[in-house]
Amino acid sequence: MSDLRNFIEEQEARGLVERVELPLDIDGEASRELARRERAGKIVILTKLRWTETPVVSGVVGSRELMAAAMGTTPDKAVRHLARAMELTGPVHFVSEGPVLEHSFEPDHDDDLRQVVPLLRYDPGSELPYTSASIIVARSREHGVNLSFHRMMYLGGRRFTVRV
């Protein structure tokens, strides 16, 4: 995958993207809509969330076919392709420009991130929203850079809690 936007366009041409134009609330409605639609093996994009202009993209690697396409291979070769990629090592290159940074901002300590980041509440009994598969980039002088996936609960302002 060269970048997420191009990947979505490619999958949309293959009929593997479903855009949901319904106005949805981030406190339960959006997550219920995703749960209802994700089983189809398609990328789901929620475009009209209340409280934020940022769309939610879900299911990017929600099937073997999508995961293989994201890696630039076929489902029958995906495991070997991934195993080879995990053996590759090299330096991490940080950039100061790029499409991913087009809509970046530096929040103040008290800003509510939900105004710009679609933090959903998945469980109706939960008081706080969370991200379900966030990638944390951690840097250590001794060990270099590590990336890991975590569920992160939003506490307000610029604060999240993470269970490692």
C-alpha positions in Angstrom: 0.0 0.0 0.0 1.5 3.3 -1.0 -0.8 5.3 1.2 -4.3 5.0 2.7 -6.0 7.3 0.3 -4.8 5.5 -2.8 -5.5 2.1 -1.2 -9.1 3.1 -0.5 -9.5 4.3 -4.1 -8.1 1.0 -5.5 -10.4 -1.0 -3.2 -13.4 1.2 -4.1 -12.8 0.4 -7.8 -12.9 -3.3 -6.8 -16.3 -2.8 -5.0 -14.7 -3.3 -1.6 -15.6 0.1 0.0 -18.9 1.0 1.5 -19.5 4.7 2.3 -22.2 5.4 5.0 -23.7 8.8 4.5 -26.0 8.7 7.6 -25.6 11.3 10.3 -24.3 9.3 13.3 -23.5 10.1 16.8 -20.0 9.2 18.1 -21.6 8.0 21.4 -22.8 4.5 20.3 -24.5 5.0 16.9 -21.3 5.0 14.9 -19.9 1.9 16.5 -23.2 0.0 16.1 -23.2 0.9 12.4 -19.6 -0.3 12.0 -20.4 -3.6 13.8 -23.4 -4.1 11.6 -21.5 -3.6 8.3 -17.9 -4.8 9.0 -18.7 -8.5 8.5 -19.0 -8.0 4.8 -15.2 -8.0 4.2 -15.3 -4.4 3.0 -13.8 -1.1 4.1 -16.5 1.0 5.8 -16.3 4.8 5.8 -18.6 6.8 8.0 -18.6 10.2 6.5 -21.2 12.2 8.5 -20.4 12.0 12.2 -21.9 14.5 14.5 -19.4 16.6 16.6 -16.5 16.1 14.1 -15.8 16.6 10.4 -13.3 13.8 10.4 -14.6 10.5 8.8 -14.0 7.1 10.4 -12.4 4.5 8.2 -12.7 0.9 9.4 -12.0 -2.6 8.2 -8.9 -1.6 6.1 -7.5 -5.1 6.7 -10.7 -6.7 7.8 -10.4 -9.7 5.4 -7.5 -11.8 4.1 -8.1 -10.3 0.7 -7.8 -6.7 2.0 -4.8 -7.5 4.1 -3.0 -9.1 1.2 -3.9 -6.2 -1.1 -2.5 -3.8 1.5 0.8 -5.7 1.5 0.9 -5.8 -2.3 0.5 -9.6 -2.5 -2.2 -12.3 -2.8 -4.0 -14.1 0.0 -2.1 -17.4 -0.7 1.3 -15.6 -0.4 0.4 -13.2 2.5 1.9 -15.2 5.3 5.2 -15.7 3.6 5.3 -12.1 2.5 4.6 -10.9 6.1 7.2 -13.2 7.6 9.9 -11.9 5.1 8.9 -8.3 5.9 9.3 -8.9 9.7 12.9 -10.0 9.1 13.8 -6.8 7.4 15.6 -4.2 9.5 16.7 -0.7 8.9 16.5 2.8 10.1 13.2 4.6 10.7 12.9 7.8 8.7 10.8 10.6 10.1 9.5 13.2 7.8 8.3 16.8 8.4 5.9 16.9 5.3 3.4 14.5 3.8 -0.3 13.8 3.2 -0.7 12.4 6.6 0.2 15.8 8.1 -2.2 17.9 6.0 -4.7 18.1 8.9 -2.4 18.0 11.9 -2.7 20.3 14.8 -1.2 20.8 18.2 -3.9 20.7 20.9 -3.8 22.9 23.9 -3.7 21.0 27.3 -7.5 21.4 27.7 -8.7 20.9 24.1 -11.2 18.2 23.7 -9.7 16.0 21.0 -13.1 14.6 20.1 -13.7 17.9 18.1 -11.1 16.8 15.5 -10.5 13.0 16.2 -13.5 10.7 15.9 -13.1 9.0 19.3 -16.1 6.5 19.5 -17.8 5.1 22.5 -18.2 1.4 21.6 -19.9 0.0 24.8 -23.2 1.7 25.8 -22.2 1.2 29.4 -18.9 3.0 29.0 -18.6 6.6 30.1 -15.4 7.2 28.0 -14.6 6.7 24.3 -11.6 4.8 23.2 -9.6 3.9 20.1 -9.7 0.2 19.3 -6.3 -0.4 17.5 -4.0 2.6 17.9 -0.4 2.4 17.0 1.9 3.8 19.6 5.4 4.9 18.4 7.9 4.7 21.3 11.5 5.8 21.0 14.3 4.6 23.3 17.9 5.8 23.2 19.0 2.3 24.0 16.6 0.2 21.8 15.5 2.6 19.0 11.9 2.8 17.8 9.1 0.3 18.5 5.6 0.3 17.2 2.8 -1.5 19.0 -1.0 -1.7 18.8 -3.1 -0.8 21.8 -6.6 0.1 22.9 -6.5 3.6 24.3 -9.2 5.1 26.5 -9.6 8.9 26.1 -9.5 10.7 29.5 -9.9 14.3 28.2 -7.6 17.1 27.1 -4.4 15.4 25.8 -4.6 12.4 28.0 -5.2 8.7 27.3 -4.8 5.6 29.3 -3.2 2.6 27.8 -3.0 -1.0 29.0 0.3 -2.6 28.0 
